[in-house]
Amino acid sequence: MRITNIEVNGFRSLLHFSISFENDLTVIVGENDAGKTSLIDCLKVITQGKRIEIDDFNHDMDNIQIKVSTEEFRFIKCYSKSEDNISEEPLTAVPTLEYIASILEWLSSDELDLDDGGTQEKIKVEARTLGLAVRSNSNVSNLKQQVVNLLSEDNVIIQEASFPSFNNIQLDGKHFENVSGFFKEVFLKGKQSEIWNEKINDDQTIEEFVKDRIDSYSELIEQDIQEKGILERMQLFINDLTEVKIEPIYQKKDLNIDAKVKFLENGREVSIDKKGDGTKRRISMALLEYKKEQSLLDYDDSTIYLLDEPDTHLHVKAQIEFLETLRSFSVSGSQVILTTHSPFIINAVCPKQLRLLENIDNHSKIRYLRDDSYKSDKVLRSIGIENTYLFFSRHIIIVEGETEEKFLPSYFLNKFDEALSSSLIKIINCKGIPNIPGFAKAILEIHSPDNIHLLYDNDASPELAELIDRLEIPAPRNYVVGVNEFEDAFSNEALYKAWAQYLIDHHRDIPESWNVDSIAAARAECQGVTGKFSKKIRSLNQGGKKMSKPIFGAALGEFLENGEIPQRVLDLIDAVRQV
């Protein structure tokens, strides 16, 4: 089984919230209080019967609705509050058309063997999930027919469904430092739900016994209401009242099984708690590796791992090793849903596997690659942008040439004593983008156009022109600098000064040919010729230190004052420095 999507409305900061999950690995990132833990808790509400508390309701709402979709069903759970009281509706489920077709085909197969123990158990599992009454001594043939009849109806809705048992492991950072807790989650977790199916006699399981007792309690209460005159008293206020019926809403909860794990050396207990964190983590990782090869349930051949910041306190190498372990789980067919703060894990996964959560005015927002994520992922990976910049950049500057690409980081470093990366600003050269349409679509799924800036000259290349058209960046975010090139926007004096100072700093002589008059003559000669001016002034540097467009761009950023820099470049710098 795999979880494909969850929709939430009213749970803490999750309002009209929807997120889809990858079949293999999904990494959820975001700042504290962005909603990561709330998301994991919502999954636990549906899959584990986690209790809803008053504080879980959003301050502005009295209702919570959670919808979890798997490959087979869409499960819906609703809660409401009145003052300090919480009421809940039974879990409902809507089977997918694919699931209905698959089960009906399986049950109608000539090869179906109702005498096989595995087949019998699977039919009981499906029947329970569909809300049918199943007992340990239920006739399997009758159950099969009930399932067929139910799934053959139109618009099937299961009113009192139960989330199917499935292989799942839920861990957070504390588990990796608490070996006993780790054992409980990884090795005893399945028993917490499976124990309900244990037989207490030949005809009855623990769950059936509990249900029977609850039903009998309900009947006794109804009898007391009738025999002790309570009904007659109520009829004084409700004239047409004829009967009070008690219908218990039964919801199976996982038992809380705890365990103390003892480690012995020749019969003497060794205190793991006094071992270093690294030792405890290595023990936990070894157990997790072992668990990968095990299956809690015979009829579920995969496991879902819900991991809430499990990398907390892990050093960098351990984080990467941990990620490799998780990757091996997903490769073997399991699904991993992971929340993290680790930039190393974020950068080590594919862009399409990332989900960025943000909390804006107590409202969690989600950003990720949605439509045709495989193609978008391929485009973004080909550019080589690290995921931390791709998802967390406050501003993205798209440039056309190498000179401006190096000018900006040099300027920031020398004028503000800070790297562009520390300001969460990313520069992308459009010439390195192999798929303009794919890039534009992908970047707009992650960033608002207001956070994207374009720096180019008046003679934009066809590639950049297409990108400008597809991104639809607001006019103020388009910074046109230079007629044919970035360099021709600077005065002759500024160009001379920047390179001369660069040569002096590198203990090189300034060539006689490098002077203001020669630069002015080169400009006049190259008037209106794209790309020729920058090449011409490089020829004036014969005998000096090698000049390339990137090196010259860095020199312009390092040695020029603001008064010598084009105003539109300064406007861009001011815009991206605003918080």
N, C-alpha and C positions, 0 to 999 in steps of 0.2 A: 504494500500500500504506500501511496505517496500523497502528501498534502499539496494541493495545487494553488490554493488561494484562501485568503481570509478577508472578510469584510467586518468592520466593527463600527458601531455608532453608540456613543455615550459612555464608553469605558475610559475613565480618566481623561487623557488628552486625545484619545482616538475618536474623532468625530467624522462621520462619513468617510471612513478610512478603508482603503482597499490595497492589498499587496498580493502579488503572485510570487510563487517560489519556483526555483529551478528544480529539475528532477534529480540533480546530483548535489550541488553545493550552493547554498545561498548565504552570503555574508551581509549582515545588517550592521551599519555603522551610524554613528551620530553622537552628539554631545550628551552629557548627563541630562536626564529628564526629557530627552527627545521622544521617548516612547518605546525604547527597545525592550525593556523588561515588561512593560505593559503588553506589548505584542506577544511575547512568550507566555505571559500569564493568561491571555485570552485563548491561546492554543491549549493551555492546560485546562481551562474551564470546560472546553468541549471534549478533549481527549481523555482527561483524567478526573473530571468532575470536581475541579477546584472550586471552592466556595467563593461567592461574591460577597464583598463587605460593603457597608454603607459608603466608605471612603472611595470605593471603586467607581461610584457614579460621578460623572462630570458635574461640576458645581451648578451648571445651568440646565441640567437634565434630570428627569425622574425615571428614565427608561434606558435600558441597555439591550442592544441586539448584537449577537455575534453569529456570523455565518462562516463555516469552515467547509471548503470543498476538497474532496479527494477525487481520485480517478473514478470512483464508483458512486459517490453520494455528495449531496449538499446538505449539511447539517445546520439547523437553525435553533438558537437558544435565546429566549427573551426573559428579561427581568424588569421589575418595576419596584419603586419604593414609595412609601407613604410615611412621612416622618421618619421613624427609626425602624420601620418594618420593611422587609424585602419579600416580595412574592416572585415566584418563578413559574414559567410555563414548562410543560414537558418538552424534552428534546424532540424536534421533528426532523424528518429526513426526506429528501427528494432524490430518488435514484436517477442516475444518468441513463440516457437511452442506450449508450454502449454497454453499461452494466446490465440493464434489463435483457438486452439481446444476448449477451454472453451467458448469463445464468440460465435463461430459457433454452438456449442451445445446449448447454451442458446437461441440464436436467432431462432433456428429450433425447439425449444421445443413446444409441443402442449399446454403447460400451459402458454405460453407467452401472456400477456394481453396488447395489444397496447393502450388500452383506459386508462390504469392505469397511473397516473401522475408520479409516481416514475420510472416506466419502461420507459416512454417517456424521462424523464430527463437523465436517464442512457444511453439510446441510443444516445442522443445528445452529452453527454460527450464523449462516445467512438468515435463518428463520428468526433468531434472536434480534439481529440487526434490523430486520423488517418489522419488529414489534410483535411477532407471533409468540404465543405461549409455548414455551419449550420446557419439558421436564426430562429428567435423566432417563425415564422409561417411556418417553414419547415414541410413538410409532413413526419410524423414519419415512415410510412410504406415505403416510398421511401428511407429515410435515412437507415432504416434497410437493405433494399436490396442492397444499395450502400456499406454498411459495409460488408455484406456477399460476394458481388462480389470482393471487394478489398482483403479480407482475404483469398479468395479462389485461388488467384493468386499464382504463384511460386515466391519464393525469394522476399517477400513483403518488400519494403523499402518506408517509408513515407518521402517525400522530404521536405515538409514544415509542420512539426509537431508542436504541442504545448504540453508542459509538462502539464499533467492533474492536475486540481485543487485537492488539497489533504489537509487533516488536518495537519498543521505543526505549531510549535512554536519555534522561534529562540531567544535565550536569552544569554546574557553574564553577567559578574559580575556587570556591571554598572546598568543593569536593576533592580537588586535586591536592589539597593540603590536609584533608581529613580522610584518612584511609578507611576508617570504619564507615563514614558516610558514603564514600565511593563504593565500597563493597555493597552497601545497602541498595544504592541506586542501580548499580550495574548487575548485581547478581540476585537480589531479592525482589527487585521491582516487579518482575513478572508474577511472582507468587502473590503479591498484594491483590491482584485481580483474579488470578487463576484459582485461589483458594476457595472462592465462592462456588466453584464447580466441583469441589471435592464431595464425594458421597458420604453421607452419615449412615446410610443403610442401603439396601439393595434398590430401593425405589426413589430415593430422595437425596438431592444435593443440599448443601448448606443454604444456597440462595433460595431454593424451593421451600425449605423449612422456614426461613425468615419470612418469605412472602405469605405462606400459609398462616403463620402466626399473626402477621399484620392484618390479613383479611379477617381472621377470626376476631381480632380486637375491634375491627370496624363493625362487624356484625353485632358484637356485644354492646357497643355504644348505641347502635340503632335500636337494639332491643330495649336498652335502658330508657332512651328517649320516648319510646312508645309506652312502656309499662309504668314509668314513674310520673306520667302526667306532664312531661316537658312539652310534648307536642301540643297538648290541649292549651297550655299557657301561651304558646306561640300563636295558636289559632285565634287568640283574642286580638292579635295585632295584624295577622295575615289571614283574612277570612277564608280564602280558597286553599289554604295549605292543607295537604292531605298526608304528606310523608316527608321525613328528613332522611336522606340517604348519605352515607359516608363512603366516599370513593378515594381510597388512599393513593397518592401519587408516589410510586415506588421508584427510587433511583439508586442504583447500586454504586457505592463508593469504594474506592480501593482502601483496603485495610492499611493501617500504619504499622508496618513491621520494622522494628529496630534491631540492631545487632551490634555486639561488641566483638571486634576482631582481635584475636590474640596472636602474636607472633612469638614462636618459641625457638630457643636454641638449646638443644639437649634437655628439653623439659622446663627450661627457665624462660619466663616471659621477658621479651625485649620491648621496651617502650618506644613505639614508632613516633609518638608525639614529641619525643625529645630529639628525634633525628632532625637533620637540617631540612629546609623546605625542598632543596634540590633532590634529596634522597626520597622524600615522600612523593614528589612529583614523578620521579622515575619509576617508583613502585606503581603509582596510579597509571602511568602510561603503559607499563608492561601489562597490567591487568586489562586495560582498554584494548591493547593489541590482541590479547588472548580472546577477549569477548567478541572481537570482530568475526571470529570464525564460528561463534556459537549462534544458536537460534533459540529464542524463548518459545516460539510457537511454531509447530510443524507446518501449519497451513499458511504461514506468512514467511516468504523466503527473503525478505529484506527488513532492514531496521531503519527507523527514523530517529535521528539524534537531534535533540533540542538542547543547544548549548548556549548558556547565557554568560558571556564574557569569561570563558574557561581559561583564557590566556592570562588573566590577572596574575601579576607577580612572576610570570615566566620571563626569563631573560631571552634575549633575541634568538639565540641558537635554539633554545627549547621551544620558542614560538614557531619557528620554521619546521622543526621536527614534528611538533604537534599538528601543524597544518598538513604535512606529508602523510601523517597517520589518517587524518580526516579525508584526505584525497583518496587514500587507498580504500576507505569505506565506500565512498561514492563510486569509485571505479568498480567495486564488487557488487554494485546494485543498490546500495543503501542511499538514503537521503539525509543530508546534513543541513540544518538551519542553525546558523551561528551568529551571535552578536559579539562585537569586539570594538576596542579602541585602538588596536595595534596597527600602526602604519605599515609594519612589515608584512602582516597578514593581508592588509588591504592591497598592498602593491603586488602581492604574490598571486592574486587570483585574477580571473578574467573580468573585464568591465561589466559584462552581462550578468555576472554573478553577484554584483554589488547592489545594495539598496541603501540609499542615504536618507536617514530620518532627521527632521528638523522640527523644533517646537517653536511655533510662532503664535504668540498670544494664547498659550495653553491649548494649542491646536496642532497636533502632529501632522506634518506634511511629508510626503514620500517622493523621492526622485530616483528614477532608474531607467534603463533602456527597456522600452516596452515593445514597440512594433518592430518585427523582424530583428530581434535582438542579436541573432547570430551574425547577420551581415554588419550591423552597427558595431558589434564587438570586434569583428575582423578589421574594420576600417580604423577604429581607434587604436587597436594594438599595433597596426602597421605604422602608425605615426610615432609610436614609442613614448607616449605620454604616461607618466606614472599615475596610478589611480588616485593617489592622494591629491595630486594637482587637478586631475580630471573632475573629481567630485567636490573637492573642498576649496578650490580657488575662488577668491572673492571677485577677481576680475580675470578675464582672458583677453589678451591682446593678439590679434592676428596681423602679421606684417607680411610684406611682399619681398623684402630684400634682406641680405645678410648684414648690411651696414646698420640698419635700424634694429635688427635683431640683437646685435651686440651693444648698440648705443645705450639702450634702456637699462640693462642690468649694470653697466659700467657707471651710468649717471647715478642710479640709486645707491650703489655702493660708495661712491665718492661724495655725494651730496648729503645723504641721509645715514650713512654708515650702516646700511642694512641691505641684505640680499632680497631680490624679488621673491624668492621662495618664502622667506620669513614674513613677507607681506601678503602671502597667498595670491601672488600674481603670476600667471603663466603666459609665456610668449609662444606662439605657434607660427611658424613660417608656412604660408599657404603653398609654397612650392613643394613642400614635403607631403602634401595631402594627395593621395592617389585617387580618391573617390570623393569628389566635391559634394554630390548630392547626398551620399551616405554620411559623410562627415557632418554636413549641415543638419540633417535630420537627427543624428545622434546627439550632437552638442546641444541642440535646442530642447531635447528631452531632459537634459541634466541642468541646463543653465537658462536663466531669463535673458532675453536679448539686451536688457538694460545692463547686464554684467559683461557684455562682449563689446570689444572696441576694435576698430579697423584702422590701421595706420598704413597709408599707401600714397603714391605720388599721383599726379594728375593723369598720367599715362598708364592706367591700371592694365595688368595683363588679362587675357581672356579668362584664365583660371580664377583670378581674383574677382573679375566682373561677375562671373557666375556665382561665386560664393557670396558676394554682396547682395545679389538678387535673391538668393535662396534664404539667407539669414534674416533679411528684412530688419537690419539693425537701424534704430532711430538715427536720424540725421546728426544730432549732436555727438553720436558715438563714432561717426566717420571722420577721421582726421586726415585730410589731404595735405601732404607736405612735399613740396618739390614739383617741378614741371615734368621732368623726365625721370629724375632719380631723387632719392633722399638727399644725396650730397649737394645737389644744386640749389637746395633751399638755404644753405649756409653761405655767409658772405665769404669773399676771397680771403679777407683778413682772418676770419674764424678758422677756415680750413688750414691756412698757413700756420696759425698759432698752435692748433691742436697737434699737428704732426711734428712741428719743430720742437715743442715741449716733450713729446714722446721720445724723439731722438736724443734729446739732452738727458732725459731720465735714464736712457739706456746707454749713456756714454758713447754716443755716436755723433759724428759731425753732420751738420746740416748741409746737404748738397747745394751748390750755388744755383742749380736749376730750380730748387724749391724756394720760390719767393712769390710775393703777392702779385707782381706783374705777370709772371709766367702763368699763374693760376687764372688770372683775368683773361689772358690771351687764350688759354685753353677753353675757358668758358665761351668766349666769343666764337671760337672755331667750331665748337660742338653745339652751338645753339640749335635746338630742335631735333637733335639726333639722340635717340634713346640709347642709353647705356654707354655712350662714347665718352662723356665727361669724366666719369669715375676712372675709366681706363686711361684717359689722357693724363689726368693728374698723377696717376701712379707712375707714368713714364717720367715725370719730373723728379722722381725720387731716386734716380740712378746713383748708386754709391751709398745710399742710406740703408737703414735696416729694412728688411723686407716689408712691403706694404701690401696687405690684402684688404678686401672689403670688411671682413670681420675685425681685423686688427685696427683699421682706420675708424670703424664705428666705435670701438672701445675707447680709442684716443679722444674722439669727439666728446664722448660722455664723461671722460675723466678730466679734461683740461679746459673745457669751455665754461664760462659763466652764463647765468640765465639770460643776460642781455644779448648774448651771442647765439642763442638758440632760438629757432623759429617758434613763434607764439603758439601755433597749434600743437607743437610737441609739448610745450609747457602746459597747455590746456589738458592734454592727455594725462600728463603726470599728475596734475592736480586732481583729475577725476578719479584715478585709480588709488590715490592716497586717501580719499575720503572713506571713512568707515561706513 
